[in-house]
Amino acid sequence: MAETTPTGAWGDNEIQAKSVLTKIAAFVANRNIPFLICSVGMIVMLLWAGKFKMTAPGAEGIIPLVSNSPLTSWQFKHFGPYILGDMIGLTEWTAAILLIIGYFKPKAGILGGIILVGMFFTTSTMLITTPDDTVVVHGIHYMNNTGLFLFKDIISFGVAFYLISYYGRKAIIAENQR
């Protein structure tokens, strides 16, 4: 039995998957599995990380990151680590709540994704500006825990763009149904 993808899943009208591999791909696409995993994973990560940044250990943990970044060092100097940690945590919670609302009102999800793009762009640049985020082993540089912690934000940067496009597609469909 061939798996049929709905109109718009891949941009074609009613295409049929015939091989085992394309049937698996159609199954995944038809059930929005990438969106569900990316959105729920992002929401959980934002709520968890945001709450942690609002604690003393969380605020102190970001000091070497924000104090060395040209994009955030001025905020660190102005607000200090604890208020800045609260502000970052609140931003993460706001984005997470907007992603949740986006399930029902896609434009809120777009706004949440835009916040994430700005946030993850900023933190991704810290991979360049944070000293000692690599270790040298036999003359080869490897990322240490700090470098790996920051590297995950490059992946999250891509997920944020994916969420904007997914919620955007839903919002466009809703606008055209009016």
MIVO-652486 format. One record per residue: x, y, z of N, C-alpha, C in turn; residue number from 1; residue in three letters. Coordinates in nm, 4 decimals. Each point is the difference from the previous one (the first is absolute). Layout:
! residues N
<<X, Y, Z>, <X, Y, Z>, <X, Y, Z>, NUM, "ALA">
...
This chain:
! residues 178
<<0.0848, -0.1181, 0.0000>, <-0.0848, 0.1181, 0.0000>, <0.0889, 0.1238, 0.0000>, 1, "MET">
<<-0.0273, 0.0926, -0.0867>, <0.0795, 0.1224, -0.0099>, <-0.0519, 0.1028, 0.0991>, 2, "ALA">
<<0.0920, 0.0743, 0.0591>, <-0.0338, 0.1077, 0.0926>, <-0.0177, 0.1265, -0.0823>, 3, "GLU">
<<-0.1110, 0.0695, 0.0194>, <-0.0255, 0.1240, -0.0722>, <0.0285, 0.1162, 0.0927>, 4, "THR">
<<0.0685, 0.1000, -0.0514>, <0.0261, 0.1186, 0.0812>, <-0.1073, 0.1032, -0.0289>, 5, "THR">
<<-0.0387, 0.0769, 0.1022>, <-0.1045, 0.1000, -0.0213>, <0.0517, 0.1138, -0.0879>, 6, "PRO">
<<-0.0932, 0.0715, -0.0586>, <0.0369, 0.1142, -0.0830>, <0.0844, 0.0955, 0.0837>, 7, "THR">
<<0.1121, 0.0394, -0.0539>, <0.0851, 0.0963, 0.0681>, <0.1066, -0.0590, 0.0885>, 8, "GLY">
<<-0.0046, -0.1286, 0.0300>, <0.1015, -0.0574, 0.0884>, <0.1382, 0.0188, -0.0591>, 9, "ALA">
<<0.0126, -0.0233, -0.1305>, <0.1265, 0.0223, -0.0693>, <-0.0200, 0.0910, -0.1197>, 10, "TRP">
<<-0.1125, 0.0678, -0.0026>, <-0.0260, 0.0939, -0.1068>, <-0.0694, -0.0599, -0.1215>, 11, "GLY">
<<-0.0240, -0.1293, -0.0034>, <-0.0662, -0.0629, -0.1130>, <-0.1404, -0.0430, 0.0409>, 12, "ASP">
<<-0.0865, -0.0105, -0.0980>, <-0.1355, -0.0475, 0.0274>, <-0.0022, -0.1520, -0.0057>, 13, "ASN">
<<-0.0350, -0.0594, 0.1121>, <-0.0215, -0.1438, 0.0092>, <0.1065, -0.0849, -0.0693>, 14, "GLU">
<<0.1207, 0.0068, 0.0479>, <0.1046, -0.0875, -0.0519>, <-0.0023, -0.1301, 0.0789>, 15, "ILE">
<<0.0428, -0.1072, -0.0626>, <-0.0030, -0.1284, 0.0672>, <0.1404, -0.0518, 0.0245>, 16, "GLN">
<<0.0204, -0.0467, 0.1235>, <0.1263, -0.0649, 0.0361>, <-0.0104, -0.1469, -0.0411>, 17, "ALA">
<<0.1060, -0.0495, -0.0630>, <-0.0061, -0.1375, -0.0496>, <0.1019, -0.0915, 0.0667>, 18, "LYS">
<<0.1196, 0.0480, 0.0245>, <0.1015, -0.0853, 0.0615>, <-0.0128, 0.0060, 0.1522>, 19, "SER">
<<0.0654, -0.0918, 0.0667>, <-0.0036, -0.0032, 0.1463>, <0.0538, 0.1309, 0.0574>, 20, "VAL">
<<0.1104, 0.0481, -0.0555>, <0.0595, 0.1230, 0.0524>, <-0.0921, 0.1201, -0.0178>, 21, "LEU">
<<-0.0622, 0.0136, -0.1162>, <-0.0890, 0.1146, -0.0202>, <-0.1298, -0.0146, 0.0792>, 22, "THR">
<<-0.0425, -0.1233, 0.0263>, <-0.1168, -0.0199, 0.0868>, <0.0311, 0.0439, 0.1425>, 23, "LYS">
<<0.1202, -0.0296, 0.0454>, <0.0410, 0.0457, 0.1350>, <0.0016, 0.1523, 0.0024>, 24, "ILE">
<<0.0572, 0.0614, -0.1032>, <0.0059, 0.1461, -0.0064>, <-0.1400, 0.0600, -0.0030>, 25, "ALA">
<<-0.0915, -0.0591, -0.0757>, <-0.1381, 0.0483, -0.0069>, <-0.0696, -0.0154, 0.1348>, 26, "ALA">
<<0.0230, -0.1126, 0.0676>, <-0.0572, -0.0227, 0.1332>, <0.0436, 0.1106, 0.0953>, 27, "PHE">
<<0.1281, 0.0304, -0.0009>, <0.0555, 0.1045, 0.0876>, <-0.0603, 0.1365, -0.0348>, 28, "VAL">
<<-0.0060, 0.0312, -0.1299>, <-0.0532, 0.1296, -0.0431>, <-0.1487, 0.0136, 0.0308>, 29, "ALA">
<<-0.0775, -0.1049, -0.0251>, <-0.1445, 0.0053, 0.0219>, <-0.0365, 0.0240, 0.1457>, 30, "ASN">
<<0.0835, -0.0405, 0.0892>, <-0.0288, 0.0116, 0.1432>, <0.0720, 0.1179, 0.0654>, 31, "ARG">
<<0.0681, 0.0810, -0.0780>, <0.0715, 0.1184, 0.0501>, <0.0993, -0.0342, 0.1102>, 32, "ASN">
<<0.0613, -0.1154, -0.0085>, <0.0927, -0.0447, 0.1038>, <0.1177, 0.0962, 0.0173>, 33, "ILE">
<<0.0611, 0.0519, -0.1072>, <0.1104, 0.0948, 0.0216>, <-0.0442, 0.1239, 0.0778>, 34, "PRO">
<<-0.1164, 0.0540, -0.0350>, <-0.0507, 0.1174, 0.0713>, <-0.0264, -0.0322, 0.1464>, 35, "PHE">
<<-0.0652, -0.1117, 0.0249>, <-0.0330, -0.0342, 0.1386>, <0.1253, -0.0163, 0.0853>, 36, "LEU">
<<0.0996, -0.0706, -0.0511>, <0.1228, -0.0208, 0.0764>, <0.0750, 0.1314, 0.0183>, 37, "ILE">
<<0.0124, 0.0775, -0.1070>, <0.0728, 0.1274, 0.0100>, <-0.0709, 0.0981, 0.0926>, 38, "CYS">
<<-0.1318, 0.0130, -0.0146>, <-0.0711, 0.0996, 0.0802>, <-0.0071, -0.0402, 0.1470>, 39, "SER">
<<-0.0355, -0.1232, 0.0278>, <-0.0091, -0.0435, 0.1403>, <0.1397, 0.0012, 0.0642>, 40, "VAL">
<<0.1003, -0.0486, -0.0730>, <0.1366, 0.0027, 0.0529>, <0.0471, 0.1403, 0.0283>, 41, "GLY">
<<-0.0288, 0.0939, -0.0911>, <0.0404, 0.1386, 0.0197>, <-0.0731, 0.0610, 0.1189>, 42, "MET">
<<-0.1291, -0.0255, 0.0119>, <-0.0781, 0.0544, 0.1114>, <0.0550, -0.0507, 0.1334>, 43, "ILE">
<<0.0245, -0.1295, 0.0109>, <0.0524, -0.0573, 0.1252>, <0.1376, 0.0588, 0.0308>, 44, "VAL">
<<0.0872, 0.0079, -0.1025>, <0.1340, 0.0549, 0.0219>, <-0.0077, 0.1450, 0.0465>, 45, "MET">
<<-0.0863, 0.0802, -0.0624>, <-0.0106, 0.1416, 0.0369>, <-0.0531, 0.0175, 0.1417>, 46, "LEU">
<<-0.1015, -0.0766, 0.0363>, <-0.0543, 0.0117, 0.1357>, <0.1022, -0.0437, 0.1043>, 47, "LEU">
<<0.0682, -0.1079, -0.0275>, <0.0987, -0.0534, 0.0932>, <0.1198, 0.0941, 0.0118>, 48, "TRP">
<<0.0591, 0.0381, -0.1133>, <0.1172, 0.0872, 0.0013>, <-0.0360, 0.1390, 0.0525>, 49, "ALA">
<<-0.1184, 0.0490, -0.0369>, <-0.0423, 0.1314, 0.0476>, <-0.0138, 0.0045, 0.1510>, 50, "GLY">
<<-0.0575, -0.1034, 0.0569>, <-0.0136, -0.0056, 0.1467>, <0.1374, -0.0069, 0.0652>, 51, "LYS">
<<0.0905, -0.0786, -0.0581>, <0.1338, -0.0126, 0.0577>, <0.0741, 0.1331, -0.0016>, 52, "PHE">
<<-0.0149, 0.0764, -0.1075>, <0.0702, 0.1285, -0.0071>, <-0.0523, 0.0985, 0.1031>, 53, "LYS">
<<-0.1182, -0.0258, 0.0550>, <-0.0563, 0.0865, 0.1027>, <0.0442, -0.0413, 0.1402>, 54, "MET">
<<0.0929, -0.0939, 0.0081>, <0.0577, -0.0386, 0.1291>, <0.1415, 0.0563, 0.0091>, 55, "THR">
<<0.0543, 0.0062, 0.1212>, <0.1367, 0.0512, 0.0175>, <0.1024, -0.0826, -0.0783>, 56, "ALA">
<<-0.0006, -0.1352, 0.0097>, <0.0979, -0.0762, -0.0785>, <-0.0163, 0.0199, -0.1503>, 57, "PRO">
<<-0.1225, 0.0132, -0.0473>, <-0.0238, 0.0206, -0.1425>, <0.0520, 0.1346, -0.0464>, 58, "GLY">
<<-0.0260, 0.1040, 0.0788>, <0.0479, 0.1344, -0.0345>, <0.1529, 0.0053, 0.0045>, 59, "ALA">
<<0.0578, -0.0638, 0.0987>, <0.1466, 0.0000, 0.0110>, <0.0632, -0.0831, -0.1123>, 60, "GLU">
<<-0.0708, -0.1012, -0.0480>, <0.0529, -0.0854, -0.1053>, <0.0117, 0.0693, -0.1349>, 61, "GLY">
<<-0.0805, 0.1047, -0.0229>, <0.0060, 0.0687, -0.1289>, <0.0990, 0.1161, 0.0000>, 62, "ILE">
<<0.0601, 0.0301, 0.1143>, <0.0925, 0.1142, 0.0082>, <0.1110, -0.0068, -0.1050>, 63, "ILE">
<<0.0728, -0.1122, -0.0147>, <0.1070, 0.0007, -0.1005>, <-0.0513, 0.0124, -0.1433>, 64, "PRO">
<<-0.1243, -0.0364, -0.0220>, <-0.0567, 0.0083, -0.1344>, <-0.0417, 0.1427, -0.0335>, 65, "LEU">
<<-0.0811, 0.0594, 0.0865>, <-0.0544, 0.1332, -0.0293>, <0.1026, 0.1115, 0.0202>, 66, "VAL">
<<0.0940, -0.0202, 0.0892>, <0.0969, 0.1071, 0.0263>, <0.1033, 0.0148, -0.1109>, 67, "SER">
<<0.0190, -0.1019, -0.0829>, <0.0976, 0.0053, -0.1094>, <-0.0631, 0.0269, -0.1357>, 68, "ASN">
<<-0.1297, 0.0100, -0.0066>, <-0.0686, 0.0193, -0.1277>, <-0.0237, 0.1484, -0.0264>, 69, "SER">
<<0.0386, 0.0481, -0.1164>, <-0.0294, 0.1399, -0.0329>, <-0.1500, 0.0289, -0.0063>, 70, "PRO">
<<-0.0802, -0.1042, -0.0234>, <-0.1445, 0.0190, -0.0091>, <-0.0683, 0.0071, 0.1363>, 71, "LEU">
<<0.0620, -0.0569, 0.1027>, <-0.0653, -0.0043, 0.1315>, <0.0813, 0.0601, 0.1139>, 72, "THR">
<<0.1272, 0.0301, -0.0218>, <0.0835, 0.0475, 0.1114>, <-0.0511, 0.1314, 0.0579>, 73, "SER">
<<-0.0577, 0.0853, -0.0837>, <-0.0539, 0.1264, 0.0508>, <-0.1178, -0.0252, 0.0942>, 74, "TRP">
<<-0.0815, -0.1020, -0.0292>, <-0.1109, -0.0346, 0.0883>, <0.0521, -0.0546, 0.1329>, 75, "GLN">
<<0.1063, -0.0809, -0.0095>, <0.0609, -0.0563, 0.1203>, <0.0510, 0.1121, 0.0896>, 76, "PHE">
<<0.0667, 0.0979, -0.0593>, <0.0535, 0.1130, 0.0772>, <-0.1115, 0.0842, 0.0597>, 77, "LYS">
<<-0.1081, 0.0167, -0.0737>, <-0.1108, 0.0854, 0.0443>, <-0.0888, -0.0668, 0.1062>, 78, "HIS">
<<-0.0334, -0.1272, -0.0208>, <-0.0961, -0.0672, 0.0870>, <0.0625, -0.0936, 0.1029>, 79, "PHE">
<<0.1199, -0.0508, -0.0275>, <0.0608, -0.0997, 0.0873>, <-0.0527, -0.1381, -0.0345>, 80, "GLY">
<<0.0638, -0.1032, 0.0538>, <-0.0358, -0.1361, -0.0411>, <-0.1386, -0.0451, 0.0438>, 81, "PRO">
<<-0.0474, 0.0458, 0.1154>, <-0.1260, -0.0532, 0.0513>, <-0.1211, 0.0583, -0.0721>, 82, "TYR">
<<-0.0015, 0.1303, -0.0207>, <-0.1110, 0.0606, -0.0741>, <0.0055, -0.0449, -0.1463>, 83, "ILE">
<<0.1212, -0.0043, -0.0571>, <0.0129, -0.0462, -0.1382>, <-0.0452, -0.1456, -0.0135>, 84, "LEU">
<<0.0357, -0.0845, 0.0965>, <-0.0459, -0.1392, -0.0009>, <-0.1515, -0.0080, 0.0032>, 85, "GLY">
<<-0.0623, 0.0857, 0.0822>, <-0.1470, 0.0049, 0.0047>, <-0.0578, 0.0453, -0.1334>, 86, "ASP">
<<0.0627, 0.0998, -0.0619>, <-0.0485, 0.0514, -0.1283>, <0.0110, -0.1061, -0.1098>, 87, "MET">
<<0.1116, -0.0711, -0.0019>, <0.0183, -0.1062, -0.0995>, <-0.1007, -0.1120, 0.0246>, 88, "ILE">
<<-0.0151, -0.0390, 0.1260>, <-0.0971, -0.1047, 0.0345>, <-0.1414, 0.0398, -0.0376>, 89, "GLY">
<<-0.0357, 0.1249, 0.0251>, <-0.1337, 0.0486, -0.0353>, <-0.0194, 0.0007, -0.1516>, 90, "LEU">
<<0.1034, 0.0361, -0.0741>, <-0.0068, -0.0040, -0.1460>, <-0.0228, -0.1432, -0.0481>, 91, "THR">
<<0.0699, -0.0961, 0.0592>, <-0.0173, -0.1404, -0.0381>, <-0.1417, -0.0478, 0.0318>, 92, "GLU">
<<-0.0522, 0.0382, 0.1160>, <-0.1358, -0.0390, 0.0365>, <-0.1024, 0.0640, -0.0935>, 93, "TRP">
<<0.0223, 0.1269, -0.0350>, <-0.0917, 0.0683, -0.0914>, <-0.0044, -0.0713, -0.1349>, 94, "THR">
<<0.1171, -0.0347, -0.0535>, <0.0059, -0.0710, -0.1280>, <-0.0711, -0.1351, 0.0106>, 95, "ALA">
<<0.0218, -0.0720, 0.1106>, <-0.0649, -0.1301, 0.0184>, <-0.1516, 0.0140, 0.0044>, 96, "ALA">
<<-0.0488, 0.0988, 0.0709>, <-0.1454, 0.0210, 0.0093>, <-0.0577, 0.0367, -0.1364>, 97, "ILE">
<<0.0725, 0.0838, -0.0750>, <-0.0459, 0.0352, -0.1345>, <-0.0032, -0.1223, -0.0914>, 98, "LEU">
<<0.0972, -0.0909, 0.0141>, <-0.0018, -0.1231, -0.0805>, <-0.1214, -0.0861, 0.0362>, 99, "LEU">
<<-0.0330, -0.0054, 0.1275>, <-0.1179, -0.0769, 0.0434>, <-0.1273, 0.0630, -0.0569>, 100, "ILE">
<<-0.0125, 0.1318, 0.0127>, <-0.1171, 0.0694, -0.0547>, <-0.0068, -0.0206, -0.1512>, 101, "ILE">
<<0.1176, -0.0115, -0.0635>, <0.0066, -0.0199, -0.1443>, <-0.0717, -0.1251, -0.0479>, 102, "GLY">
<<-0.0179, -0.0995, 0.0860>, <-0.0759, -0.1185, -0.0392>, <-0.1436, 0.0385, -0.0375>, 103, "TYR">
<<-0.0523, 0.1066, 0.0634>, <-0.1375, 0.0435, -0.0226>, <-0.0084, 0.1280, -0.0829>, 104, "PHE">
<<0.1011, 0.0861, 0.0171>, <0.0087, 0.1263, -0.0737>, <0.1399, 0.0083, -0.0593>, 105, "LYS">
<<0.0166, -0.0460, -0.1242>, <0.1340, -0.0139, -0.0588>, <0.0852, 0.1271, -0.0012>, 106, "PRO">
<<-0.0622, 0.1161, -0.0065>, <0.0795, 0.1235, -0.0019>, <0.0772, 0.0174, 0.1311>, 107, "LYS">
<<-0.0535, -0.0489, 0.1097>, <0.0737, 0.0040, 0.1273>, <0.1237, -0.0886, -0.0085>, 108, "ALA">
<<-0.0121, -0.1148, -0.0660>, <0.1142, -0.0886, -0.0204>, <0.1070, 0.0651, -0.0857>, 109, "GLY">
<<-0.0430, 0.0772, -0.1023>, <0.0968, 0.0720, -0.0825>, <0.0776, 0.0976, 0.0868>, 110, "ILE">
<<-0.0694, 0.0758, 0.0846>, <0.0658, 0.0964, 0.0878>, <0.0968, -0.0705, 0.0955>, 111, "LEU">
<<-0.0419, -0.1128, 0.0554>, <0.0888, -0.0776, 0.0866>, <0.1248, -0.0442, -0.0738>, 112, "GLY">
<<-0.0168, -0.0441, -0.1246>, <0.1140, -0.0404, -0.0818>, <0.0940, 0.1149, -0.0304>, 113, "GLY">
<<-0.0558, 0.1183, -0.0244>, <0.0836, 0.1177, -0.0266>, <0.0834, 0.0344, 0.1229>, 114, "ILE">
<<-0.0599, -0.0081, 0.1180>, <0.0749, 0.0224, 0.1247>, <0.1145, -0.1004, 0.0096>, 115, "ILE">
<<-0.0278, -0.1254, -0.0332>, <0.1025, -0.1041, 0.0071>, <0.1128, 0.0237, -0.0989>, 116, "LEU">
<<-0.0321, 0.0474, -0.1194>, <0.1048, 0.0288, -0.0984>, <0.0968, 0.1033, 0.0571>, 117, "VAL">
<<-0.0536, 0.1079, 0.0567>, <0.0861, 0.1017, 0.0605>, <0.0814, -0.0548, 0.1159>, 118, "GLY">
<<-0.0653, -0.0780, 0.0838>, <0.0667, -0.0559, 0.1171>, <0.1099, -0.0984, -0.0401>, 119, "MET">
<<-0.0308, -0.0928, -0.0905>, <0.0987, -0.1008, -0.0370>, <0.1084, 0.0556, -0.0916>, 120, "PHE">
<<-0.0300, 0.1040, -0.0765>, <0.1063, 0.0666, -0.0747>, <0.1012, 0.0572, 0.0984>, 121, "PHE">
<<-0.0510, 0.0695, 0.1010>, <0.0868, 0.0613, 0.1001>, <0.0844, -0.1042, 0.0714>, 122, "THR">
<<-0.0629, -0.1070, 0.0465>, <0.0768, -0.1008, 0.0740>, <0.0935, -0.0791, -0.0904>, 123, "THR">
<<-0.0370, -0.0163, -0.1271>, <0.0903, -0.0698, -0.0924>, <0.1286, 0.0781, -0.0219>, 124, "SER">
<<-0.0091, 0.1322, -0.0004>, <0.1212, 0.0808, -0.0171>, <0.0934, -0.0134, 0.1198>, 125, "THR">
<<-0.0522, -0.0406, 0.1132>, <0.0839, -0.0171, 0.1195>, <0.0989, -0.1146, -0.0170>, 126, "MET">
<<-0.0247, -0.0870, -0.0948>, <0.0949, -0.1075, -0.0304>, <0.1323, 0.0601, -0.0470>, 127, "LEU">
<<-0.0069, 0.1159, -0.0626>, <0.1193, 0.0692, -0.0491>, <0.0619, 0.0883, 0.1084>, 128, "ILE">
<<-0.0848, 0.0618, 0.0837>, <0.0490, 0.1012, 0.0941>, <0.0352, -0.0529, 0.1386>, 129, "THR">
<<-0.0436, -0.1194, 0.0343>, <0.0277, -0.0537, 0.1338>, <0.1380, -0.0638, 0.0029>, 130, "THR">
<<0.0880, 0.0511, 0.0872>, <0.1332, -0.0613, 0.0074>, <-0.0072, -0.1393, 0.0632>, 131, "PRO">
<<0.0960, -0.0819, -0.0338>, <0.0150, -0.1331, 0.0595>, <-0.1202, -0.0911, -0.0229>, 132, "ASP">
<<-0.0644, 0.0131, -0.1175>, <-0.1107, -0.0919, -0.0296>, <0.0487, -0.1222, -0.0780>, 133, "ASP">
<<0.1311, -0.0082, -0.0176>, <0.0597, -0.1187, -0.0617>, <0.1177, -0.0468, 0.0849>, 134, "THR">
<<0.0365, -0.1234, -0.0183>, <0.1194, -0.0563, 0.0614>, <0.0870, -0.0546, -0.1129>, 135, "VAL">
<<0.1289, -0.0031, 0.0228>, <0.0922, -0.0515, -0.1001>, <0.0491, -0.1363, 0.0466>, 136, "VAL">
<<-0.0196, -0.0996, -0.0855>, <0.0462, -0.1353, 0.0275>, <0.0864, -0.0425, -0.1190>, 137, "VAL">
<<0.1260, -0.0236, 0.0278>, <0.0956, -0.0375, -0.1048>, <-0.0023, 0.0983, -0.1172>, 138, "HIS">
<<-0.0100, 0.1290, 0.0326>, <0.0046, 0.1038, -0.1018>, <-0.1299, 0.0259, -0.0734>, 139, "GLY">
<<-0.1071, -0.0712, 0.0347>, <-0.1293, 0.0184, -0.0662>, <-0.0973, 0.0633, 0.0990>, 140, "ILE">
<<-0.0714, 0.1059, -0.0463>, <-0.0995, 0.0670, 0.0848>, <-0.1313, -0.0782, -0.0006>, 141, "HIS">
<<-0.0512, -0.0251, 0.1192>, <-0.1301, -0.0638, 0.0184>, <-0.0838, 0.0904, 0.0886>, 142, "TYR">
<<-0.1313, -0.0051, -0.0188>, <-0.0883, 0.0775, 0.0876>, <-0.0050, -0.0657, 0.1369>, 143, "MET">
<<0.0101, 0.0832, 0.1033>, <-0.0208, -0.0507, 0.1347>, <-0.1488, 0.0119, 0.0335>, 144, "ASN">
<<-0.0365, -0.0181, 0.1253>, <-0.1418, 0.0057, 0.0372>, <-0.0627, 0.1348, -0.0344>, 145, "ASN">
<<0.0739, 0.1081, 0.0199>, <-0.0532, 0.1322, -0.0337>, <-0.0227, 0.0110, -0.1499>, 146, "THR">
<<0.0971, -0.0432, -0.0791>, <-0.0146, 0.0050, -0.1453>, <-0.1164, -0.0842, -0.0488>, 147, "GLY">
<<-0.0152, -0.1195, 0.0563>, <-0.1118, -0.0864, -0.0393>, <-0.1340, 0.0593, 0.0428>, 148, "LEU">
<<-0.0013, 0.0616, 0.1190>, <-0.1212, 0.0661, 0.0489>, <-0.0425, 0.1094, -0.0981>, 149, "PHE">
<<0.0962, 0.0766, -0.0480>, <-0.0312, 0.1070, -0.0950>, <-0.0345, -0.0551, -0.1382>, 150, "LEU">
<<0.0641, -0.1087, -0.0401>, <-0.0229, -0.0557, -0.1333>, <-0.1440, -0.0452, -0.0188>, 151, "PHE">
<<-0.0627, -0.0471, 0.1048>, <-0.1403, -0.0430, -0.0109>, <-0.0894, 0.1161, -0.0409>, 152, "LYS">
<<0.0440, 0.1230, 0.0259>, <-0.0803, 0.1153, -0.0390>, <0.0030, 0.0237, -0.1508>, 153, "ASP">
<<0.1023, -0.0480, -0.0690>, <0.0014, 0.0085, -0.1464>, <-0.1101, -0.0898, -0.0560>, 154, "ILE">
<<-0.0155, -0.1184, 0.0580>, <-0.1076, -0.0902, -0.0414>, <-0.1355, 0.0610, 0.0354>, 155, "ILE">
<<-0.0112, 0.0573, 0.1182>, <-0.1243, 0.0643, 0.0424>, <-0.0337, 0.1193, -0.0884>, 156, "SER">
<<0.1011, 0.0700, -0.0508>, <-0.0184, 0.1111, -0.0939>, <-0.0741, -0.0507, -0.1240>, 157, "PHE">
<<0.0420, -0.1139, -0.0520>, <-0.0678, -0.0604, -0.1152>, <-0.1413, -0.0439, 0.0323>, 158, "GLY">
<<-0.0204, -0.0567, 0.1185>, <-0.1344, -0.0423, 0.0420>, <-0.0922, 0.1209, 0.0093>, 159, "VAL">
<<0.0525, 0.1134, 0.0480>, <-0.0812, 0.1212, 0.0100>, <-0.0508, 0.0427, -0.1377>, 160, "ALA">
<<0.0869, -0.0049, -0.1015>, <-0.0435, 0.0329, -0.1357>, <-0.1042, -0.1009, -0.0496>, 161, "PHE">
<<0.0185, -0.1270, 0.0316>, <-0.0980, -0.1018, -0.0399>, <-0.1360, 0.0300, 0.0639>, 162, "TYR">
<<-0.0002, 0.0366, 0.1282>, <-0.1263, 0.0288, 0.0687>, <-0.0680, 0.1224, -0.0608>, 163, "LEU">
<<0.0777, 0.1025, -0.0349>, <-0.0587, 0.1169, -0.0669>, <-0.0670, -0.0434, -0.1300>, 164, "ILE">
<<0.0683, -0.0836, -0.0790>, <-0.0571, -0.0413, -0.1288>, <-0.1243, -0.0865, 0.0209>, 165, "SER">
<<0.0010, -0.0878, 0.0995>, <-0.1156, -0.0868, 0.0231>, <-0.1209, 0.0823, 0.0451>, 166, "TYR">
<<0.0217, 0.0836, 0.1046>, <-0.1105, 0.0835, 0.0472>, <-0.0432, 0.0980, -0.1092>, 167, "TYR">
<<0.0953, 0.0487, -0.0781>, <-0.0323, 0.0920, -0.1091>, <-0.0902, -0.0639, -0.1033>, 168, "GLY">
<<0.0317, -0.1241, -0.0356>, <-0.0836, -0.0732, -0.0954>, <-0.1424, -0.0144, 0.0554>, 169, "ARG">
<<-0.0117, -0.0317, 0.1279>, <-0.1319, -0.0143, 0.0620>, <-0.0742, 0.1336, 0.0008>, 170, "LYS">
<<0.0716, 0.1088, 0.0293>, <-0.0625, 0.1330, 0.0032>, <-0.0457, 0.0415, -0.1396>, 171, "ALA">
<<0.0802, -0.0289, -0.1013>, <-0.0364, 0.0341, -0.1384>, <-0.1258, -0.0765, -0.0404>, 172, "ILE">
<<-0.0077, -0.1277, 0.0338>, <-0.1189, -0.0798, -0.0316>, <-0.1218, 0.0589, 0.0698>, 173, "ILE">
<<0.0145, 0.0386, 0.1278>, <-0.1116, 0.0575, 0.0741>, <-0.0443, 0.1336, -0.0613>, 174, "ALA">
<<0.0972, 0.0829, -0.0422>, <-0.0334, 0.1279, -0.0626>, <-0.0777, -0.0198, -0.1295>, 175, "GLU">
<<0.0361, -0.1032, -0.0751>, <-0.0651, -0.0245, -0.1295>, <-0.1357, -0.0683, 0.0129>, 176, "ASN">
<<-0.0328, -0.0480, 0.1186>, <-0.1303, -0.0646, 0.0208>, <-0.1063, 0.1011, 0.0422>, 177, "GLN">
<<0.0417, 0.1230, 0.0235>, <-0.0969, 0.1029, 0.0441>, <-0.0797, 0.0529, -0.1149>, 178, "ARG">
